[in-house]
Amino acid sequence: MSTKATLQYVMGEYDDALTTLNSILSKDCCHFLALMRRSQAYKKVNLQKNLEKQIEESNQRFGTDFCVLS
């Protein structure tokens, strides 16, 4: 199952990866790889949300779609 979550993470499917990792951890709360991968996924999601927030703030400040997230 942690391999499935890893593949989901690599493919950019962070929500699916977190769902898979949470199901692993519900069965074994000390699964080291699942804990490590979940931490990585949360960091990636947090960075992505922060970037989107910064782009939105820049667009509001400059009045147009100054920054475009590709």
C-alpha positions in Angstrom: 0.0 0.0 0.0 2.8 2.5 0.7 4.1 1.8 -2.9 0.6 2.8 -4.2 0.8 6.0 -2.2 4.3 6.7 -3.5 3.1 6.4 -7.0 0.1 8.6 -6.4 2.5 11.2 -4.9 4.8 11.1 -7.8 1.9 11.5 -10.2 0.8 14.6 -8.3 -2.3 13.0 -6.8 -1.6 14.3 -3.3 -5.2 13.9 -2.0 -5.3 10.3 -3.1 -1.9 9.6 -1.7 -2.9 11.1 1.7 -6.1 9.0 1.7 -4.1 5.9 1.0 -1.5 6.7 3.6 -4.2 7.5 6.2 -5.7 4.1 5.6 -2.3 2.4 6.1 -1.8 4.4 9.3 -5.3 3.4 10.6 -4.2 -0.2 10.5 -0.6 0.4 11.7 0.0 3.7 13.4 3.7 3.2 13.6 4.3 2.4 9.9 7.6 4.3 9.4 7.4 4.7 5.6 3.7 5.8 5.7 4.5 8.4 8.3 7.5 9.7 6.3 5.5 9.8 3.1 2.5 11.5 4.7 4.8 14.2 6.0 6.2 14.7 2.5 2.8 14.9 1.0 1.6 17.4 3.5 4.6 19.6 2.9 4.0 19.5 -0.9 0.3 20.4 -0.5 1.2 23.2 1.9 3.8 24.6 -0.5 1.3 24.4 -3.4 -1.4 26.2 -1.4 1.1 28.9 -0.3 2.2 29.5 -3.9 -1.5 29.7 -5.0 -2.2 32.2 -2.2 0.9 34.3 -3.2 -0.2 34.3 -6.8 -3.7 35.4 -5.9 -2.4 38.2 -3.7 -0.1 39.4 -6.6 -3.0 39.3 -9.0 -5.1 41.4 -6.6 -2.3 43.9 -6.1 -1.5 44.4 -9.8 -5.2 44.2 -10.9 -4.7 41.5 -13.6 -3.6 37.9 -14.0 0.0 39.1 -13.5 1.1 35.7 -12.3 -0.2 32.5 -13.9 0.2 29.1 -12.3 1.1 26.6 -14.9 
